[in-house]
Amino acid sequence: MTRAFPIILSLSLAACGFMPVHADDPDHMKLYSKRGNYEDVKLDIEIAITNKGLVIDHTSHIGAMLERTGKDLGTTKPIYDNAGSMQFCSAVVSRRTMEADPTNIVFCPYIIVYYTLHDDPKTVYVGYRRPLPVGSAASKKSLADVEGLLDGIVKEALNIE
């Protein structure tokens, strides 16, 4: 890979309206951003999850919770304009992951977050916790499949090729 490739890729992604937030993703998360409407992106995430035949078992309203509890804690500093998450699981992927190593239960359920910052409500951030590759070769492969599922859902929702 040439040194120019990451720059060309970044410029191509920017032209499409979305960007990975971190040039060198940290080990613990993957985060993308897209200029757009929070509610539209939230709906696109929901559609991308259900397109995989998965069921969303919980939606968290993180921004509203922080705003509500901030008042109780004596702080009114806004963090998010909007923030939430969707929690779901895949019987097929989870089964393979836990058959490879029963301790992989700690990676389930899967959660995708989405938020806008108070100072920039038109940039929607979408991401997930990366399941770190641990254990045997079978465990590492199954956890890579979990990340592939999560990344595929986010890319579908953000219309990333």
Contacts in CASP RR format, 6 or more apart in sequence:
PFRMAT RR
TARGET T0000
AUTHOR 0000-0000-0000
METHOD contacts of the structure
MODEL  1
MTRAFPIILSLSLAACGFMPVHADDPDHMKLYSKRGNYEDVKLDIEIAIT
NKGLVIDHTSHIGAMLERTGKDLGTTKPIYDNAGSMQFCSAVVSRRTMEA
DPTNIVFCPYIIVYYTLHDDPKTVYVGYRRPLPVGSAASKKSLADVEGLL
DGIVKEALNIE
6 23 0 8 1.000
10 19 0 8 1.000
10 23 0 8 1.000
13 19 0 8 1.000
13 20 0 8 1.000
13 160 0 8 1.000
16 159 0 8 1.000
16 160 0 8 1.000
17 34 0 8 1.000
17 35 0 8 1.000
18 32 0 8 1.000
18 33 0 8 1.000
18 34 0 8 1.000
18 35 0 8 1.000
18 158 0 8 1.000
18 159 0 8 1.000
18 160 0 8 1.000
19 32 0 8 1.000
19 33 0 8 1.000
19 34 0 8 1.000
20 30 0 8 1.000
20 31 0 8 1.000
20 32 0 8 1.000
20 33 0 8 1.000
21 31 0 8 1.000
21 32 0 8 1.000
21 33 0 8 1.000
21 125 0 8 1.000
22 31 0 8 1.000
25 31 0 8 1.000
25 130 0 8 1.000
27 130 0 8 1.000
27 132 0 8 1.000
28 129 0 8 1.000
28 130 0 8 1.000
28 132 0 8 1.000
29 127 0 8 1.000
29 128 0 8 1.000
29 129 0 8 1.000
29 130 0 8 1.000
30 127 0 8 1.000
30 128 0 8 1.000
30 130 0 8 1.000
30 147 0 8 1.000
30 150 0 8 1.000
30 151 0 8 1.000
30 154 0 8 1.000
31 125 0 8 1.000
31 126 0 8 1.000
31 127 0 8 1.000
32 125 0 8 1.000
32 126 0 8 1.000
32 127 0 8 1.000
32 154 0 8 1.000
32 158 0 8 1.000
32 160 0 8 1.000
33 123 0 8 1.000
33 124 0 8 1.000
33 125 0 8 1.000
33 126 0 8 1.000
34 41 0 8 1.000
34 123 0 8 1.000
34 124 0 8 1.000
34 126 0 8 1.000
34 158 0 8 1.000
35 122 0 8 1.000
35 123 0 8 1.000
35 124 0 8 1.000
36 122 0 8 1.000
36 123 0 8 1.000
36 124 0 8 1.000
37 122 0 8 1.000
37 124 0 8 1.000
38 81 0 8 1.000
38 82 0 8 1.000
38 114 0 8 1.000
38 115 0 8 1.000
38 116 0 8 1.000
38 121 0 8 1.000
38 124 0 8 1.000
41 114 0 8 1.000
41 124 0 8 1.000
41 126 0 8 1.000
41 157 0 8 1.000
41 158 0 8 1.000
42 84 0 8 1.000
42 114 0 8 1.000
44 156 0 8 1.000
44 157 0 8 1.000
44 158 0 8 1.000
44 159 0 8 1.000
45 86 0 8 1.000
45 112 0 8 1.000
45 114 0 8 1.000
45 126 0 8 1.000
45 153 0 8 1.000
45 154 0 8 1.000
45 157 0 8 1.000
46 56 0 8 1.000
46 86 0 8 1.000
47 157 0 8 1.000
48 152 0 8 1.000
48 153 0 8 1.000
48 154 0 8 1.000
48 156 0 8 1.000
48 157 0 8 1.000
49 56 0 8 1.000
49 86 0 8 1.000
49 88 0 8 1.000
49 112 0 8 1.000
49 153 0 8 1.000
50 56 0 8 1.000
51 156 0 8 1.000
52 90 0 8 1.000
52 149 0 8 1.000
52 153 0 8 1.000
54 88 0 8 1.000
54 89 0 8 1.000
54 90 0 8 1.000
55 88 0 8 1.000
56 86 0 8 1.000
56 87 0 8 1.000
56 88 0 8 1.000
57 87 0 8 1.000
57 88 0 8 1.000
57 89 0 8 1.000
57 109 0 8 1.000
58 86 0 8 1.000
58 87 0 8 1.000
58 109 0 8 1.000
59 84 0 8 1.000
59 85 0 8 1.000
59 86 0 8 1.000
59 87 0 8 1.000
60 84 0 8 1.000
60 85 0 8 1.000
60 86 0 8 1.000
60 87 0 8 1.000
61 83 0 8 1.000
61 84 0 8 1.000
62 80 0 8 1.000
62 83 0 8 1.000
62 84 0 8 1.000
62 85 0 8 1.000
62 113 0 8 1.000
62 115 0 8 1.000
63 79 0 8 1.000
63 80 0 8 1.000
63 82 0 8 1.000
63 83 0 8 1.000
63 84 0 8 1.000
63 115 0 8 1.000
66 79 0 8 1.000
66 80 0 8 1.000
66 83 0 8 1.000
67 78 0 8 1.000
70 76 0 8 1.000
78 118 0 8 1.000
79 117 0 8 1.000
79 118 0 8 1.000
80 115 0 8 1.000
80 116 0 8 1.000
80 117 0 8 1.000
80 118 0 8 1.000
81 115 0 8 1.000
81 116 0 8 1.000
81 117 0 8 1.000
81 118 0 8 1.000
81 120 0 8 1.000
81 121 0 8 1.000
82 115 0 8 1.000
82 116 0 8 1.000
82 121 0 8 1.000
83 113 0 8 1.000
83 114 0 8 1.000
83 115 0 8 1.000
83 116 0 8 1.000
84 113 0 8 1.000
84 114 0 8 1.000
84 115 0 8 1.000
85 111 0 8 1.000
85 112 0 8 1.000
85 113 0 8 1.000
85 114 0 8 1.000
86 111 0 8 1.000
86 112 0 8 1.000
86 114 0 8 1.000
87 109 0 8 1.000
87 110 0 8 1.000
87 111 0 8 1.000
88 109 0 8 1.000
88 110 0 8 1.000
89 108 0 8 1.000
89 109 0 8 1.000
89 110 0 8 1.000
90 110 0 8 1.000
90 149 0 8 1.000
93 142 0 8 1.000
93 145 0 8 1.000
93 146 0 8 1.000
93 149 0 8 1.000
94 108 0 8 1.000
94 146 0 8 1.000
96 142 0 8 1.000
96 145 0 8 1.000
97 104 0 8 1.000
97 107 0 8 1.000
97 108 0 8 1.000
97 139 0 8 1.000
97 142 0 8 1.000
97 143 0 8 1.000
97 145 0 8 1.000
97 146 0 8 1.000
98 104 0 8 1.000
98 105 0 8 1.000
98 108 0 8 1.000
99 142 0 8 1.000
100 136 0 8 1.000
100 138 0 8 1.000
100 139 0 8 1.000
100 141 0 8 1.000
100 142 0 8 1.000
101 134 0 8 1.000
101 135 0 8 1.000
101 136 0 8 1.000
101 138 0 8 1.000
101 139 0 8 1.000
101 142 0 8 1.000
104 131 0 8 1.000
104 139 0 8 1.000
104 142 0 8 1.000
104 143 0 8 1.000
107 131 0 8 1.000
107 143 0 8 1.000
107 146 0 8 1.000
110 128 0 8 1.000
110 146 0 8 1.000
110 149 0 8 1.000
110 150 0 8 1.000
111 128 0 8 1.000
111 129 0 8 1.000
112 126 0 8 1.000
112 127 0 8 1.000
112 128 0 8 1.000
112 150 0 8 1.000
112 153 0 8 1.000
112 154 0 8 1.000
113 125 0 8 1.000
113 126 0 8 1.000
113 127 0 8 1.000
113 128 0 8 1.000
114 124 0 8 1.000
114 125 0 8 1.000
114 126 0 8 1.000
114 127 0 8 1.000
115 124 0 8 1.000
115 125 0 8 1.000
116 122 0 8 1.000
116 123 0 8 1.000
116 124 0 8 1.000
116 125 0 8 1.000
117 123 0 8 1.000
117 125 0 8 1.000
126 154 0 8 1.000
126 157 0 8 1.000
126 158 0 8 1.000
127 154 0 8 1.000
128 150 0 8 1.000
128 151 0 8 1.000
128 154 0 8 1.000
130 147 0 8 1.000
131 143 0 8 1.000
131 146 0 8 1.000
131 147 0 8 1.000
132 143 0 8 1.000
133 139 0 8 1.000
133 140 0 8 1.000
133 143 0 8 1.000
133 144 0 8 1.000
134 140 0 8 1.000
134 143 0 8 1.000
154 160 0 8 1.000
155 161 0 8 1.000
END
